[in-house]
């Protein structure tokens, strides 16, 4: 058996395509060839790392020469909205550590969700790996600065969860406000999958409008569609967002749920979730069907 915490001499890659039966089983079987060659040395639990810095503790189940990612996989699957046709590329580096990249049906890498804060998961991964924490916000640090940053991350994570759980009648997408959205540049990126579904792909530029609950004011804006790195399509707000952001006092860490309430002229009702508030006065479930 391999030495505990052994490092693979040369990183090994394999991929898995998400199929309906995988979604139904809520576990992922590792390739048979990989298991035959490396399965004996794998630990009972591994850490799965995504490009946004997340560490996920996944427990393995071994039976009849097969190995599955099981306990913890369902949460990973749901958090990254995995669906039929997604392609996952794994990089096996040590007996307890894998890296993974996720590609959607367009064969382009997804935009990973905002980094969550899961103290227990991070501590478990750090303890098992016996390595430097991947995050600058080190758990257990006595530094008041680091503790303050951790508290802020927890606030943002809680705000994001409220925004995701908020029910809208019409198609919507959720964005966490970063510094480039509300402090400088003021160029907002619309999720590619949402844009391809709800925007007119024949138009490279167009008008869109924003509203907030309990207000009749309308903020005009302009969007642009362009090809990006490796053929990825980008949907960007190129004008008007700064005015909306400043008028509504958006801050870094706030979360906005953009609900498309009028398709004919691309009008969005923006539900704003403040990082520091338990309840947001701008949030109310839309009762009108999209036109």
Buried (B, 14 or more C-beta within 10 A) or exposed (E): EBEEBEEBEEEBEBEBEBEEEBBEBBBBBBBEEBBEEBBEBBBEBBBBBBEEEBBBBBBBBBEEEEBBBBBBBBBBBEBBEBEEBBBBBBBBBBBBBBBBBBBBEBEBBBBBBBBBBBEEBBBBBBEBBEEEBBBEBBBEBEEEEBBEBBEBBBBBBBBBEBBEEBEBBBBBBBBBBBEEBBEEEBBBBBBBBBBEEBBEEEEEEBBBBBBBBEEEEEBEBBBBBEEEEEEBBBBBBBBBBBBBBEEBEBBBBBBBBBBBBBBEEBBBBBBBBBBEBEEBEBBEEBEEEBE
